Amino acid sequence: MEFVDKVAFITGGAIGFGRAFARALGERGASVILADIDISAARETAASLAEAGISALALECDVADEHAVEVAVAESVRRLGGIDILINNAGKHLTKYNQPFGKLPRHEVRALFDVNVMGVVNCTVACQPTMKQRGGGIVVNIASIAANLSSTPYGVSKLAVRGLTLAFATELAADGIRVNAISPGLMATENALDDLPQDFIDDFVNNRQLVRRLGRMDDIVEAMLFLCSEKSSFMTGETLRVSGGYPLGFD
Ligand SMILES: NC(=O)c1ccc[n+]([C@@H]2O[C@H](COP(=O)([O-])OP(=O)(O)OC[C@H]3O[C@@H](n4cnc5c(N)ncnc54)[C@H](O)[C@@H]3O)[C@@H](O)[C@H]2O)c1
């Protein structure tokens, strides 16, 4: 039970990667907080984790709302004693945000940046005092390979996540907090599969990736577990690409 006595605050924990992260950390002994804007889905997930013997707490939280984040973090500290691991996973994504800037209404661009960029700032700043007080902590940010091209509002928001990974690795190092990121490629989450046409998925897997299969939830979960563990204790400010080899290159 590698993460026994650890508390993990997972944003967007109700479904998709967030739910898989919560289960994986919970199965290894952590208490997990599912901080999600969709409280009914978060409660449902918390109940199914509890059935599996995992200590899980659902909290309503819009990561774009600084005050709501402070309240959720304070509530977590009050109920569970502190936070050791923060997974900045909540994000707006899908085709809508991969249109050119000129096509996406400005208020949508702002809302995207508020969640994908300011959400990471809000949650990391709010968790720093409790992590420092517990002698250190781990932050894992979920970026995307879309950051490599940065040709759309979504890609730019994820490039900012990579920048924040460097900034917070530097800012929080003295508190014993390591900050790393994962850059997933195209992954088989329900929302991604619902959103994308099958021919796009087939072309991506067969003509762009070097590993010719669709990315699985477990691929990202394993990277997250590694970054949360002592095995990565010499790593901070790093982004791990988990994408079947697309796009290849130095970055
Ligand atoms: N699925 C992919 O192929 C893929 C690839 C690369 C990166 N990512 C990134 O991984 C992360 C998770 O992706 P997913 O596919 O699991 O997403 P998802 O859409 O399946 O789930 C997102 C979760 O975040 C929650 N959420 C959305 N906005 C929120 C907010 N403002 N505050 C709190 N919670 C909020 C949603 O309610 C939901 O529970 C995102 O940051 C996404 O950009 C996904």
The ligand as a MOL file (V3000), in Angstrom:
LIG
                    3D

  0  0  0     0  0            999 V3000
M  V30 BEGIN CTAB
M  V30 COUNTS 44 48 0 0 0
M  V30 BEGIN ATOM
M  V30 1 N -8.9110 12.2620 -23.3810 0
M  V30 2 C -7.8510 12.6050 -24.0660 0
M  V30 3 O -7.5760 12.0800 -25.1650 0
M  V30 4 C -6.8870 13.6240 -23.5130 0
M  V30 5 C -5.6630 13.7970 -24.1670 0
M  V30 6 C -4.7600 14.7300 -23.6730 0
M  V30 7 C -5.0700 15.4490 -22.5360 0
M  V30 8 N -6.2700 15.2870 -21.9210 0 CHG=1
M  V30 9 C -6.5310 16.0940 -20.7210 0
M  V30 10 O -6.7750 15.2210 -19.6350 0
M  V30 11 C -7.6700 15.8380 -18.7100 0
M  V30 12 C -8.8430 14.9070 -18.4440 0
M  V30 13 O -9.3780 14.5050 -19.6880 0
M  V30 14 P -10.6090 13.4900 -19.7720 0
M  V30 15 O -10.6570 13.0110 -21.1740 0
M  V30 16 O -10.5600 12.5490 -18.6370 0 CHG=-1
M  V30 17 O -11.7960 14.5440 -19.5570 0
M  V30 18 P -13.3580 14.2920 -19.2980 0
M  V30 19 O -14.0520 15.3020 -20.1350 0
M  V30 20 O -13.6870 12.8600 -19.4720 0
M  V30 21 O -13.5070 14.6650 -17.7550 0
M  V30 22 C -13.2250 15.9490 -17.2910 0
M  V30 23 C -13.6910 16.0670 -15.8520 0
M  V30 24 O -13.3600 17.4050 -15.4150 0
M  V30 25 C -14.5180 18.0010 -14.8470 0
M  V30 26 N -14.4410 19.4460 -15.0220 0
M  V30 27 C -14.5780 20.1370 -16.1810 0
M  V30 28 N -14.4520 21.4540 -15.9340 0
M  V30 29 C -14.2240 21.5920 -14.6040 0
M  V30 30 C -14.0310 22.7000 -13.7560 0
M  V30 31 N -14.0840 23.9660 -14.2120 0
M  V30 32 N -13.7860 22.4750 -12.4420 0
M  V30 33 C -13.7730 21.2070 -11.9500 0
M  V30 34 N -13.9950 20.1190 -12.7020 0
M  V30 35 C -14.2130 20.3110 -14.0200 0
M  V30 36 C -15.6910 17.3830 -15.5780 0
M  V30 37 O -16.9090 17.5120 -14.8570 0
M  V30 38 C -15.2180 15.9350 -15.7030 0
M  V30 39 O -15.5120 15.1900 -14.5380 0
M  V30 40 C -8.0630 17.1770 -19.3280 0
M  V30 41 O -7.2500 18.1860 -18.7650 0
M  V30 42 C -7.7530 16.9810 -20.8050 0
M  V30 43 O -7.4580 18.2080 -21.4350 0
M  V30 44 C -7.1880 14.3740 -22.3870 0
M  V30 END ATOM
M  V30 BEGIN BOND
M  V30 1 1 1 2
M  V30 2 2 2 3
M  V30 3 1 2 4
M  V30 4 1 4 5
M  V30 5 2 4 44
M  V30 6 2 5 6
M  V30 7 1 6 7
M  V30 8 2 7 8
M  V30 9 1 8 9
M  V30 10 1 8 44
M  V30 11 1 9 10
M  V30 12 1 9 42
M  V30 13 1 10 11
M  V30 14 1 11 12
M  V30 15 1 11 40
M  V30 16 1 12 13
M  V30 17 1 13 14
M  V30 18 2 14 15
M  V30 19 1 14 16
M  V30 20 1 14 17
M  V30 21 1 17 18
M  V30 22 2 18 19
M  V30 23 1 18 20
M  V30 24 1 18 21
M  V30 25 1 21 22
M  V30 26 1 22 23
M  V30 27 1 23 24
M  V30 28 1 23 38
M  V30 29 1 24 25
M  V30 30 1 25 26
M  V30 31 1 25 36
M  V30 32 1 26 27
M  V30 33 1 26 35
M  V30 34 2 27 28
M  V30 35 1 28 29
M  V30 36 1 29 30
M  V30 37 2 29 35
M  V30 38 1 30 31
M  V30 39 2 30 32
M  V30 40 1 32 33
M  V30 41 2 33 34
M  V30 42 1 34 35
M  V30 43 1 36 37
M  V30 44 1 36 38
M  V30 45 1 38 39
M  V30 46 1 40 41
M  V30 47 1 40 42
M  V30 48 1 42 43
M  V30 END BOND
M  V30 END CTAB
M  END
